[in-house]
């Protein structure tokens, strides 16, 4: 199975995609052959993209460390 990226284009009153020659030859595609196409819209977000976004945002440092916050919570929940 070949995986490619291509653009949807206007074709008369319809929309269509053009398959690269290399894919057509490799997969031995011909006119009239039924194929299956999986569609993944561009407006989806992957986990990797979320990590990239978080690095770009450079969130401000917290005033308290996680360790200090946990100690304060422990003291409130389980006073000695």
N, CA, C and O atoms as a Maestro MAE file, in Angstrom:
{
 s_m_m2io_version
 :::
 2.0.0
}

f_m_ct {
 s_m_title
 :::
 protein
 m_atom[320] {
  # First column is atom index #
  i_m_mmod_type
  r_m_x_coord
  r_m_y_coord
  r_m_z_coord
  i_m_residue_number
  s_m_chain_name
  s_m_pdb_residue_name
  s_m_pdb_atom_name
  i_m_atomic_number
  :::
  1 25 0.849 -1.178 0.000 1 A "UNK " " N  " 7
  2 3 0.000 0.000 0.000 1 A "UNK " " CA " 6
  3 2 0.895 1.242 0.000 1 A "UNK " " C  " 6
  4 15 1.849 1.328 0.773 1 A "UNK " " O  " 8
  5 25 0.591 2.159 -0.837 2 A "UNK " " N  " 7
  6 3 1.346 3.404 -0.972 2 A "UNK " " CA " 6
  7 2 0.637 4.506 -0.213 2 A "UNK " " C  " 6
  8 15 -0.592 4.578 -0.216 2 A "UNK " " O  " 8
  9 25 1.413 5.370 0.444 3 A "UNK " " N  " 7
  10 3 0.832 6.513 1.158 3 A "UNK " " CA " 6
  11 2 1.397 7.789 0.532 3 A "UNK " " C  " 6
  12 15 2.611 7.992 0.490 3 A "UNK " " O  " 8
  13 25 0.497 8.639 0.048 4 A "UNK " " N  " 7
  14 3 0.927 9.878 -0.603 4 A "UNK " " CA " 6
  15 2 0.111 11.050 -0.084 4 A "UNK " " C  " 6
  16 15 -0.925 10.872 0.558 4 A "UNK " " O  " 8
  17 25 0.595 12.248 -0.372 5 A "UNK " " N  " 7
  18 3 -0.169 13.466 -0.096 5 A "UNK " " CA " 6
  19 2 -0.434 14.126 -1.434 5 A "UNK " " C  " 6
  20 15 0.459 14.240 -2.275 5 A "UNK " " O  " 8
  21 25 -1.658 14.556 -1.620 6 A "UNK " " N  " 7
  22 3 -2.031 15.222 -2.863 6 A "UNK " " CA " 6
  23 2 -3.119 16.239 -2.557 6 A "UNK " " C  " 6
  24 15 -3.683 16.240 -1.464 6 A "UNK " " O  " 8
  25 25 -3.408 17.091 -3.504 7 A "UNK " " N  " 7
  26 3 -4.425 18.124 -3.305 7 A "UNK " " CA " 6
  27 2 -5.711 17.755 -4.026 7 A "UNK " " C  " 6
  28 15 -5.688 17.111 -5.075 7 A "UNK " " O  " 8
  29 25 -6.825 18.168 -3.453 8 A "UNK " " N  " 7
  30 3 -8.132 18.007 -4.102 8 A "UNK " " CA " 6
  31 2 -8.285 19.165 -5.078 8 A "UNK " " C  " 6
  32 15 -8.021 20.319 -4.739 8 A "UNK " " O  " 8
  33 25 -8.715 18.842 -6.298 9 A "UNK " " N  " 7
  34 3 -8.859 19.876 -7.321 9 A "UNK " " CA " 6
  35 2 -10.252 19.824 -7.942 9 A "UNK " " C  " 6
  36 15 -10.905 18.781 -7.973 9 A "UNK " " O  " 8
  37 25 -10.677 20.966 -8.426 10 A "UNK " " N  " 7
  38 3 -11.967 21.068 -9.128 10 A "UNK " " CA " 6
  39 2 -11.843 20.352 -10.461 10 A "UNK " " C  " 6
  40 15 -10.867 20.540 -11.188 10 A "UNK " " O  " 8
  41 25 -12.839 19.529 -10.782 11 A "UNK " " N  " 7
  42 3 -12.842 18.774 -12.023 11 A "UNK " " CA " 6
  43 2 -14.267 18.799 -12.564 11 A "UNK " " C  " 6
  44 15 -15.074 17.931 -12.230 11 A "UNK " " O  " 8
  45 25 -14.577 19.784 -13.391 12 A "UNK " " N  " 7
  46 3 -15.949 19.987 -13.857 12 A "UNK " " CA " 6
  47 2 -16.814 20.397 -12.682 12 A "UNK " " C  " 6
  48 15 -16.498 21.362 -11.986 12 A "UNK " " O  " 8
  49 25 -17.915 19.668 -12.451 13 A "UNK " " N  " 7
  50 3 -18.778 19.942 -11.302 13 A "UNK " " CA " 6
  51 2 -18.388 19.107 -10.090 13 A "UNK " " C  " 6
  52 15 -19.074 19.139 -9.068 13 A "UNK " " O  " 8
  53 25 -17.302 18.369 -10.192 14 A "UNK " " N  " 7
  54 3 -16.865 17.472 -9.126 14 A "UNK " " CA " 6
  55 2 -15.503 17.897 -8.596 14 A "UNK " " C  " 6
  56 15 -14.924 18.890 -9.036 14 A "UNK " " O  " 8
  57 25 -15.012 17.124 -7.645 15 A "UNK " " N  " 7
  58 3 -13.658 17.292 -7.139 15 A "UNK " " CA " 6
  59 2 -12.896 16.005 -7.413 15 A "UNK " " C  " 6
  60 15 -13.488 14.926 -7.447 15 A "UNK " " O  " 8
  61 25 -11.598 16.111 -7.606 16 A "UNK " " N  " 7
  62 3 -10.804 14.919 -7.882 16 A "UNK " " CA " 6
  63 2 -9.391 15.068 -7.363 16 A "UNK " " C  " 6
  64 15 -8.965 16.156 -6.975 16 A "UNK " " O  " 8
  65 25 -8.674 13.966 -7.360 17 A "UNK " " N  " 7
  66 3 -7.258 13.970 -6.983 17 A "UNK " " CA " 6
  67 2 -6.461 13.356 -8.124 17 A "UNK " " C  " 6
  68 15 -6.966 12.515 -8.868 17 A "UNK " " O  " 8
  69 25 -5.217 13.785 -8.252 18 A "UNK " " N  " 7
  70 3 -4.328 13.247 -9.277 18 A "UNK " " CA " 6
  71 2 -3.279 12.410 -8.569 18 A "UNK " " C  " 6
  72 15 -2.635 12.869 -7.626 18 A "UNK " " O  " 8
  73 25 -3.111 11.173 -9.036 19 A "UNK " " N  " 7
  74 3 -2.114 10.283 -8.457 19 A "UNK " " CA " 6
  75 2 -0.813 10.409 -9.247 19 A "UNK " " C  " 6
  76 15 -0.836 10.409 -10.478 19 A "UNK " " O  " 8
  77 25 0.324 10.517 -8.551 20 A "UNK " " N  " 7
  78 3 1.606 10.621 -9.247 20 A "UNK " " CA " 6
  79 2 1.896 9.371 -10.085 20 A "UNK " " C  " 6
  80 15 1.504 8.262 -9.719 20 A "UNK " " O  " 8
  81 25 2.572 9.561 -11.190 21 A "UNK " " N  " 7
  82 3 2.891 8.469 -12.117 21 A "UNK " " CA " 6
  83 2 3.613 7.320 -11.407 21 A "UNK " " C  " 6
  84 15 3.336 6.150 -11.672 21 A "UNK " " O  " 8
  85 25 4.541 7.659 -10.503 22 A "UNK " " N  " 7
  86 3 5.311 6.632 -9.801 22 A "UNK " " CA " 6
  87 2 4.392 5.688 -9.013 22 A "UNK " " C  " 6
  88 15 4.603 4.476 -8.985 22 A "UNK " " O  " 8
  89 25 3.367 6.269 -8.372 23 A "UNK " " N  " 7
  90 3 2.415 5.472 -7.595 23 A "UNK " " CA " 6
  91 2 1.582 4.606 -8.524 23 A "UNK " " C  " 6
  92 15 1.355 3.430 -8.240 23 A "UNK " " O  " 8
  93 25 1.131 5.171 -9.619 24 A "UNK " " N  " 7
  94 3 0.318 4.436 -10.586 24 A "UNK " " CA " 6
  95 2 1.098 3.222 -11.102 24 A "UNK " " C  " 6
  96 15 0.556 2.120 -11.188 24 A "UNK " " O  " 8
  97 25 2.357 3.432 -11.439 25 A "UNK " " N  " 7
  98 3 3.172 2.341 -11.965 25 A "UNK " " CA " 6
  99 2 3.488 1.305 -10.887 25 A "UNK " " C  " 6
  100 15 3.381 0.103 -11.132 25 A "UNK " " O  " 8
  101 25 3.876 1.760 -9.699 26 A "UNK " " N  " 7
  102 3 4.238 0.847 -8.613 26 A "UNK " " CA " 6
  103 2 3.064 -0.030 -8.198 26 A "UNK " " C  " 6
  104 15 3.229 -1.230 -7.979 26 A "UNK " " O  " 8
  105 25 1.879 0.567 -8.089 27 A "UNK " " N  " 7
  106 3 0.686 -0.165 -7.650 27 A "UNK " " CA " 6
  107 2 -0.069 -0.817 -8.817 27 A "UNK " " C  " 6
  108 15 -1.097 -1.464 -8.620 27 A "UNK " " O  " 8
  109 25 0.457 -0.636 -10.028 28 A "UNK " " N  " 7
  110 3 -0.157 -1.211 -11.239 28 A "UNK " " CA " 6
  111 2 -1.629 -0.807 -11.364 28 A "UNK " " C  " 6
  112 15 -2.500 -1.639 -11.619 28 A "UNK " " O  " 8
  113 25 -1.882 0.491 -11.177 29 A "UNK " " N  " 7
  114 3 -3.238 1.022 -11.289 29 A "UNK " " CA " 6
  115 2 -3.601 1.207 -12.755 29 A "UNK " " C  " 6
  116 15 -2.748 1.505 -13.591 29 A "UNK " " O  " 8
  117 25 -4.869 1.027 -13.046 30 A "UNK " " N  " 7
  118 3 -5.341 1.240 -14.420 30 A "UNK " " CA " 6
  119 2 -6.778 1.760 -14.375 30 A "UNK " " C  " 6
  120 15 -7.462 1.635 -13.359 30 A "UNK " " O  " 8
  121 25 -7.216 2.331 -15.464 31 A "UNK " " N  " 7
  122 3 -8.577 2.863 -15.540 31 A "UNK " " CA " 6
  123 2 -9.590 1.759 -15.256 31 A "UNK " " C  " 6
  124 15 -9.482 0.649 -15.776 31 A "UNK " " O  " 8
  125 25 -10.582 2.086 -14.417 32 A "UNK " " N  " 7
  126 3 -11.634 1.142 -14.088 32 A "UNK " " CA " 6
  127 2 -11.336 0.296 -12.858 32 A "UNK " " C  " 6
  128 15 -12.227 -0.389 -12.354 32 A "UNK " " O  " 8
  129 25 -10.105 0.330 -12.366 33 A "UNK " " N  " 7
  130 3 -9.742 -0.430 -11.172 33 A "UNK " " CA " 6
  131 2 -10.275 0.280 -9.938 33 A "UNK " " C  " 6
  132 15 -10.060 1.482 -9.779 33 A "UNK " " O  " 8
  133 25 -10.962 -0.437 -9.067 34 A "UNK " " N  " 7
  134 3 -11.506 0.164 -7.851 34 A "UNK " " CA " 6
  135 2 -10.412 0.199 -6.788 34 A "UNK " " C  " 6
  136 15 -9.753 -0.809 -6.531 34 A "UNK " " O  " 8
  137 25 -10.224 1.366 -6.172 35 A "UNK " " N  " 7
  138 3 -9.243 1.517 -5.100 35 A "UNK " " CA " 6
  139 2 -9.926 2.118 -3.880 35 A "UNK " " C  " 6
  140 15 -11.027 2.659 -3.982 35 A "UNK " " O  " 8
  141 25 -9.278 2.025 -2.739 36 A "UNK " " N  " 7
  142 3 -9.795 2.609 -1.506 36 A "UNK " " CA " 6
  143 2 -8.885 3.761 -1.111 36 A "UNK " " C  " 6
  144 15 -7.661 3.644 -1.183 36 A "UNK " " O  " 8
  145 25 -9.476 4.867 -0.695 37 A "UNK " " N  " 7
  146 3 -8.711 6.051 -0.294 37 A "UNK " " CA " 6
  147 2 -9.098 6.420 1.130 37 A "UNK " " C  " 6
  148 15 -10.280 6.567 1.439 37 A "UNK " " O  " 8
  149 25 -8.090 6.570 2.006 38 A "UNK " " N  " 7
  150 3 -8.332 7.033 3.378 38 A "UNK " " CA " 6
  151 2 -8.116 8.539 3.396 38 A "UNK " " C  " 6
  152 15 -7.079 9.024 2.944 38 A "UNK " " O  " 8
  153 25 -9.083 9.275 3.912 39 A "UNK " " N  " 7
  154 3 -9.017 10.738 3.912 39 A "UNK " " CA " 6
  155 2 -8.681 11.227 5.314 39 A "UNK " " C  " 6
  156 15 -9.366 10.892 6.281 39 A "UNK " " O  " 8
  157 25 -7.618 12.022 5.414 40 A "UNK " " N  " 7
  158 3 -7.223 12.643 6.672 40 A "UNK " " CA " 6
  159 2 -7.208 14.150 6.449 40 A "UNK " " C  " 6
  160 15 -6.284 14.664 5.818 40 A "UNK " " O  " 8
  161 25 -8.218 14.875 6.956 41 A "UNK " " N  " 7
  162 3 -8.267 16.323 6.750 41 A "UNK " " CA " 6
  163 2 -7.047 17.031 7.350 41 A "UNK " " C  " 6
  164 15 -6.495 16.585 8.356 41 A "UNK " " O  " 8
  165 25 -6.649 18.101 6.742 42 A "UNK " " N  " 7
  166 3 -5.489 18.867 7.198 42 A "UNK " " CA " 6
  167 2 -5.754 19.559 8.527 42 A "UNK " " C  " 6
  168 15 -4.801 19.902 9.226 42 A "UNK " " O  " 8
  169 25 -7.008 19.776 8.901 43 A "UNK " " N  " 7
  170 3 -7.306 20.528 10.122 43 A "UNK " " CA " 6
  171 2 -7.270 19.648 11.372 43 A "UNK " " C  " 6
  172 15 -7.844 20.012 12.399 43 A "UNK " " O  " 8
  173 25 -6.603 18.494 11.297 44 A "UNK " " N  " 7
  174 3 -6.435 17.670 12.490 44 A "UNK " " CA " 6
  175 2 -5.118 18.019 13.158 44 A "UNK " " C  " 6
  176 15 -4.217 18.551 12.510 44 A "UNK " " O  " 8
  177 25 -4.995 17.731 14.432 45 A "UNK " " N  " 7
  178 3 -3.775 18.037 15.178 45 A "UNK " " CA " 6
  179 2 -3.219 16.751 15.765 45 A "UNK " " C  " 6
  180 15 -3.943 15.974 16.386 45 A "UNK " " O  " 8
  181 25 -1.922 16.536 15.561 46 A "UNK " " N  " 7
  182 3 -1.277 15.356 16.111 46 A "UNK " " CA " 6
  183 2 -0.648 15.686 17.457 46 A "UNK " " C  " 6
  184 15 -0.480 16.857 17.798 46 A "UNK " " O  " 8
  185 25 -0.302 14.663 18.216 47 A "UNK " " N  " 7
  186 3 0.350 14.860 19.510 47 A "UNK " " CA " 6
  187 2 1.683 15.586 19.305 47 A "UNK " " C  " 6
  188 15 2.038 16.473 20.080 47 A "UNK " " O  " 8
  189 25 2.406 15.209 18.271 48 A "UNK " " N  " 7
  190 3 3.683 15.867 17.976 48 A "UNK " " CA " 6
  191 2 3.512 17.361 17.733 48 A "UNK " " C  " 6
  192 15 4.331 18.164 18.180 48 A "UNK " " O  " 8
  193 25 2.459 17.731 17.030 49 A "UNK " " N  " 7
  194 3 2.196 19.149 16.779 49 A "UNK " " CA " 6
  195 2 1.870 19.883 18.074 49 A "UNK " " C  " 6
  196 15 2.240 21.046 18.236 49 A "UNK " " O  " 8
  197 25 1.179 19.214 18.997 50 A "UNK " " N  " 7
  198 3 0.881 19.837 20.289 50 A "UNK " " CA " 6
  199 2 2.165 20.096 21.081 50 A "UNK " " C  " 6
  200 15 2.312 21.148 21.704 50 A "UNK " " O  " 8
  201 25 3.097 19.132 21.056 51 A "UNK " " N  " 7
  202 3 4.372 19.327 21.741 51 A "UNK " " CA " 6
  203 2 5.148 20.482 21.114 51 A "UNK " " C  " 6
  204 15 5.736 21.297 21.826 51 A "UNK " " O  " 8
  205 25 5.152 20.555 19.783 52 A "UNK " " N  " 7
  206 3 5.825 21.662 19.103 52 A "UNK " " CA " 6
  207 2 5.221 22.998 19.518 52 A "UNK " " C  " 6
  208 15 5.942 23.968 19.749 52 A "UNK " " O  " 8
  209 25 3.897 23.041 19.612 53 A "UNK " " N  " 7
  210 3 3.205 24.263 20.000 53 A "UNK " " CA " 6
  211 2 3.581 24.671 21.418 53 A "UNK " " C  " 6
  212 15 3.820 25.849 21.688 53 A "UNK " " O  " 8
  213 25 3.634 23.693 22.330 54 A "UNK " " N  " 7
  214 3 3.960 24.020 23.722 54 A "UNK " " CA " 6
  215 2 5.379 24.574 23.835 54 A "UNK " " C  " 6
  216 15 5.639 25.457 24.653 54 A "UNK " " O  " 8
  217 25 6.301 24.056 23.012 55 A "UNK " " N  " 7
  218 3 7.669 24.581 23.040 55 A "UNK " " CA " 6
  219 2 7.725 26.003 22.499 55 A "UNK " " C  " 6
  220 15 8.489 26.828 23.000 55 A "UNK " " O  " 8
  221 25 6.929 26.293 21.489 56 A "UNK " " N  " 7
  222 3 6.918 27.621 20.891 56 A "UNK " " CA " 6
  223 2 6.312 28.656 21.831 56 A "UNK " " C  " 6
  224 15 6.710 29.821 21.818 56 A "UNK " " O  " 8
  225 25 5.341 28.226 22.653 57 A "UNK " " N  " 7
  226 3 4.643 29.163 23.530 57 A "UNK " " CA " 6
  227 2 5.517 29.599 24.704 57 A "UNK " " C  " 6
  228 15 5.317 30.690 25.238 57 A "UNK " " O  " 8
  229 25 6.466 28.789 25.111 58 A "UNK " " N  " 7
  230 3 7.345 29.112 26.237 58 A "UNK " " CA " 6
  231 2 6.538 29.646 27.415 58 A "UNK " " C  " 6
  232 15 6.609 30.828 27.749 58 A "UNK " " O  " 8
  233 25 5.785 28.772 28.024 59 A "UNK " " N  " 7
  234 3 4.935 29.162 29.143 59 A "UNK " " CA " 6
  235 2 5.767 29.733 30.285 59 A "UNK " " C  " 6
  236 15 6.898 29.297 30.500 59 A "UNK " " O  " 8
  237 25 5.221 30.712 31.027 60 A "UNK " " N  " 7
  238 3 5.993 31.329 32.110 60 A "UNK " " CA " 6
  239 2 6.263 30.327 33.228 60 A "UNK " " C  " 6
  240 15 5.487 29.397 33.442 60 A "UNK " " O  " 8
  241 25 7.367 30.528 33.933 61 A "UNK " " N  " 7
  242 3 7.745 29.667 35.051 61 A "UNK " " CA " 6
  243 2 6.761 29.874 36.198 61 A "UNK " " C  " 6
  244 15 6.279 30.984 36.426 61 A "UNK " " O  " 8
  245 25 6.474 28.799 36.908 62 A "UNK " " N  " 7
  246 3 5.621 28.897 38.083 62 A "UNK " " CA " 6
  247 2 6.417 29.509 39.229 62 A "UNK " " C  " 6
  248 15 7.633 29.336 39.308 62 A "UNK " " O  " 8
  249 25 5.739 30.216 40.106 63 A "UNK " " N  " 7
  250 3 6.417 30.858 41.221 63 A "UNK " " CA " 6
  251 2 6.841 29.850 42.282 63 A "UNK " " C  " 6
  252 15 7.827 30.059 42.989 63 A "UNK " " O  " 8
  253 25 6.088 28.752 42.389 64 A "UNK " " N  " 7
  254 3 6.410 27.712 43.360 64 A "UNK " " CA " 6
  255 2 6.773 26.429 42.622 64 A "UNK " " C  " 6
  256 15 6.233 26.136 41.555 64 A "UNK " " O  " 8
  257 25 7.684 25.679 43.200 65 A "UNK " " N  " 7
  258 3 8.032 24.398 42.605 65 A "UNK " " CA " 6
  259 2 6.930 23.389 42.900 65 A "UNK " " C  " 6
  260 15 6.157 23.551 43.844 65 A "UNK " " O  " 8
  261 25 6.873 22.367 42.094 66 A "UNK " " N  " 7
  262 3 5.883 21.306 42.298 66 A "UNK " " CA " 6
  263 2 6.077 20.662 43.668 66 A "UNK " " C  " 6
  264 15 5.110 20.352 44.364 66 A "UNK " " O  " 8
  265 25 7.317 20.470 44.035 67 A "UNK " " N  " 7
  266 3 7.609 19.855 45.331 67 A "UNK " " CA " 6
  267 2 7.046 20.690 46.484 67 A "UNK " " C  " 6
  268 15 6.472 20.151 47.429 67 A "UNK " " O  " 8
  269 25 7.216 22.005 46.394 68 A "UNK " " N  " 7
  270 3 6.716 22.887 47.450 68 A "UNK " " CA " 6
  271 2 5.184 22.848 47.508 68 A "UNK " " C  " 6
  272 15 4.609 22.810 48.595 68 A "UNK " " O  " 8
  273 25 4.537 22.856 46.372 69 A "UNK " " N  " 7
  274 3 3.080 22.797 46.317 69 A "UNK " " CA " 6
  275 2 2.582 21.492 46.924 69 A "UNK " " C  " 6
  276 15 1.605 21.491 47.673 69 A "UNK " " O  " 8
  277 25 3.245 20.379 46.608 70 A "UNK " " N  " 7
  278 3 2.845 19.078 47.148 70 A "UNK " " CA " 6
  279 2 2.993 19.042 48.675 70 A "UNK " " C  " 6
  280 15 2.146 18.484 49.371 70 A "UNK " " O  " 8
  281 25 4.069 19.637 49.186 71 A "UNK " " N  " 7
  282 3 4.268 19.680 50.641 71 A "UNK " " CA " 6
  283 2 3.177 20.501 51.316 71 A "UNK " " C  " 6
  284 15 2.689 20.123 52.381 71 A "UNK " " O  " 8
  285 25 2.789 21.622 50.707 72 A "UNK " " N  " 7
  286 3 1.718 22.459 51.254 72 A "UNK " " CA " 6
  287 2 0.386 21.706 51.260 72 A "UNK " " C  " 6
  288 15 -0.372 21.786 52.227 72 A "UNK " " O  " 8
  289 25 0.109 20.985 50.189 73 A "UNK " " N  " 7
  290 3 -1.118 20.194 50.124 73 A "UNK " " CA " 6
  291 2 -1.121 19.086 51.186 73 A "UNK " " C  " 6
  292 15 -2.132 18.850 51.848 73 A "UNK " " O  " 8
  293 25 0.002 18.426 51.333 74 A "UNK " " N  " 7
  294 3 0.108 17.375 52.358 74 A "UNK " " CA " 6
  295 2 -0.154 17.948 53.731 74 A "UNK " " C  " 6
  296 15 -0.863 17.345 54.537 74 A "UNK " " O  " 8
  297 25 0.417 19.112 54.004 75 A "UNK " " N  " 7
  298 3 0.245 19.739 55.326 75 A "UNK " " CA " 6
  299 2 -1.227 20.100 55.567 75 A "UNK " " C  " 6
  300 15 -1.712 19.975 56.692 75 A "UNK " " O  " 8
  301 25 -1.931 20.537 54.541 76 A "UNK " " N  " 7
  302 3 -3.344 20.890 54.672 76 A "UNK " " CA " 6
  303 2 -4.233 19.666 54.822 76 A "UNK " " C  " 6
  304 15 -5.189 19.672 55.598 76 A "UNK " " O  " 8
  305 25 -3.914 18.623 54.081 77 A "UNK " " N  " 7
  306 3 -4.754 17.431 54.095 77 A "UNK " " CA " 6
  307 2 -4.472 16.514 55.269 77 A "UNK " " C  " 6
  308 15 -5.384 15.875 55.793 77 A "UNK " " O  " 8
  309 25 -3.235 16.444 55.679 78 A "UNK " " N  " 7
  310 3 -2.863 15.560 56.786 78 A "UNK " " CA " 6
  311 2 -2.014 16.318 57.808 78 A "UNK " " C  " 6
  312 15 -0.805 16.102 57.895 78 A "UNK " " O  " 8
  313 25 -2.643 17.200 58.575 79 A "UNK " " N  " 7
  314 3 -1.880 17.969 59.577 79 A "UNK " " CA " 6
  315 2 -1.332 17.020 60.652 79 A "UNK " " C  " 6
  316 15 -1.957 16.025 61.021 79 A "UNK " " O  " 8
  317 25 -0.184 17.362 61.116 80 A "UNK " " N  " 7
  318 3 0.461 16.504 62.140 80 A "UNK " " CA " 6
  319 2 -0.102 16.738 63.509 80 A "UNK " " C  " 6
  320 15 0.328 16.102 64.471 80 A "UNK " " O  " 8
  :::
 }
 m_bond[319] {
  # First column is bond index #
  i_m_from
  i_m_to
  i_m_order
  :::
  1 1 2 1
  2 2 3 1
  3 3 4 2
  4 3 5 1
  5 5 6 1
  6 6 7 1
  7 7 8 2
  8 7 9 1
  9 9 10 1
  10 10 11 1
  11 11 12 2
  12 11 13 1
  13 13 14 1
  14 14 15 1
  15 15 16 2
  16 15 17 1
  17 17 18 1
  18 18 19 1
  19 19 20 2
  20 19 21 1
  21 21 22 1
  22 22 23 1
  23 23 24 2
  24 23 25 1
  25 25 26 1
  26 26 27 1
  27 27 28 2
  28 27 29 1
  29 29 30 1
  30 30 31 1
  31 31 32 2
  32 31 33 1
  33 33 34 1
  34 34 35 1
  35 35 36 2
  36 35 37 1
  37 37 38 1
  38 38 39 1
  39 39 40 2
  40 39 41 1
  41 41 42 1
  42 42 43 1
  43 43 44 2
  44 43 45 1
  45 45 46 1
  46 46 47 1
  47 47 48 2
  48 47 49 1
  49 49 50 1
  50 50 51 1
  51 51 52 2
  52 51 53 1
  53 53 54 1
  54 54 55 1
  55 55 56 2
  56 55 57 1
  57 57 58 1
  58 58 59 1
  59 59 60 2
  60 59 61 1
  61 61 62 1
  62 62 63 1
  63 63 64 2
  64 63 65 1
  65 65 66 1
  66 66 67 1
  67 67 68 2
  68 67 69 1
  69 69 70 1
  70 70 71 1
  71 71 72 2
  72 71 73 1
  73 73 74 1
  74 74 75 1
  75 75 76 2
  76 75 77 1
  77 77 78 1
  78 78 79 1
  79 79 80 2
  80 79 81 1
  81 81 82 1
  82 82 83 1
  83 83 84 2
  84 83 85 1
  85 85 86 1
  86 86 87 1
  87 87 88 2
  88 87 89 1
  89 89 90 1
  90 90 91 1
  91 91 92 2
  92 91 93 1
  93 93 94 1
  94 94 95 1
  95 95 96 2
  96 95 97 1
  97 97 98 1
  98 98 99 1
  99 99 100 2
  100 99 101 1
  101 101 102 1
  102 102 103 1
  103 103 104 2
  104 103 105 1
  105 105 106 1
  106 106 107 1
  107 107 108 2
  108 107 109 1
  109 109 110 1
  110 110 111 1
  111 111 112 2
  112 111 113 1
  113 113 114 1
  114 114 115 1
  115 115 116 2
  116 115 117 1
  117 117 118 1
  118 118 119 1
  119 119 120 2
  120 119 121 1
  121 121 122 1
  122 122 123 1
  123 123 124 2
  124 123 125 1
  125 125 126 1
  126 126 127 1
  127 127 128 2
  128 127 129 1
  129 129 130 1
  130 130 131 1
  131 131 132 2
  132 131 133 1
  133 133 134 1
  134 134 135 1
  135 135 136 2
  136 135 137 1
  137 137 138 1
  138 138 139 1
  139 139 140 2
  140 139 141 1
  141 141 142 1
  142 142 143 1
  143 143 144 2
  144 143 145 1
  145 145 146 1
  146 146 147 1
  147 147 148 2
  148 147 149 1
  149 149 150 1
  150 150 151 1
  151 151 152 2
  152 151 153 1
  153 153 154 1
  154 154 155 1
  155 155 156 2
  156 155 157 1
  157 157 158 1
  158 158 159 1
  159 159 160 2
  160 159 161 1
  161 161 162 1
  162 162 163 1
  163 163 164 2
  164 163 165 1
  165 165 166 1
  166 166 167 1
  167 167 168 2
  168 167 169 1
  169 169 170 1
  170 170 171 1
  171 171 172 2
  172 171 173 1
  173 173 174 1
  174 174 175 1
  175 175 176 2
  176 175 177 1
  177 177 178 1
  178 178 179 1
  179 179 180 2
  180 179 181 1
  181 181 182 1
  182 182 183 1
  183 183 184 2
  184 183 185 1
  185 185 186 1
  186 186 187 1
  187 187 188 2
  188 187 189 1
  189 189 190 1
  190 190 191 1
  191 191 192 2
  192 191 193 1
  193 193 194 1
  194 194 195 1
  195 195 196 2
  196 195 197 1
  197 197 198 1
  198 198 199 1
  199 199 200 2
  200 199 201 1
  201 201 202 1
  202 202 203 1
  203 203 204 2
  204 203 205 1
  205 205 206 1
  206 206 207 1
  207 207 208 2
  208 207 209 1
  209 209 210 1
  210 210 211 1
  211 211 212 2
  212 211 213 1
  213 213 214 1
  214 214 215 1
  215 215 216 2
  216 215 217 1
  217 217 218 1
  218 218 219 1
  219 219 220 2
  220 219 221 1
  221 221 222 1
  222 222 223 1
  223 223 224 2
  224 223 225 1
  225 225 226 1
  226 226 227 1
  227 227 228 2
  228 227 229 1
  229 229 230 1
  230 230 231 1
  231 231 232 2
  232 231 233 1
  233 233 234 1
  234 234 235 1
  235 235 236 2
  236 235 237 1
  237 237 238 1
  238 238 239 1
  239 239 240 2
  240 239 241 1
  241 241 242 1
  242 242 243 1
  243 243 244 2
  244 243 245 1
  245 245 246 1
  246 246 247 1
  247 247 248 2
  248 247 249 1
  249 249 250 1
  250 250 251 1
  251 251 252 2
  252 251 253 1
  253 253 254 1
  254 254 255 1
  255 255 256 2
  256 255 257 1
  257 257 258 1
  258 258 259 1
  259 259 260 2
  260 259 261 1
  261 261 262 1
  262 262 263 1
  263 263 264 2
  264 263 265 1
  265 265 266 1
  266 266 267 1
  267 267 268 2
  268 267 269 1
  269 269 270 1
  270 270 271 1
  271 271 272 2
  272 271 273 1
  273 273 274 1
  274 274 275 1
  275 275 276 2
  276 275 277 1
  277 277 278 1
  278 278 279 1
  279 279 280 2
  280 279 281 1
  281 281 282 1
  282 282 283 1
  283 283 284 2
  284 283 285 1
  285 285 286 1
  286 286 287 1
  287 287 288 2
  288 287 289 1
  289 289 290 1
  290 290 291 1
  291 291 292 2
  292 291 293 1
  293 293 294 1
  294 294 295 1
  295 295 296 2
  296 295 297 1
  297 297 298 1
  298 298 299 1
  299 299 300 2
  300 299 301 1
  301 301 302 1
  302 302 303 1
  303 303 304 2
  304 303 305 1
  305 305 306 1
  306 306 307 1
  307 307 308 2
  308 307 309 1
  309 309 310 1
  310 310 311 1
  311 311 312 2
  312 311 313 1
  313 313 314 1
  314 314 315 1
  315 315 316 2
  316 315 317 1
  317 317 318 1
  318 318 319 1
  319 319 320 2
  :::
 }
}
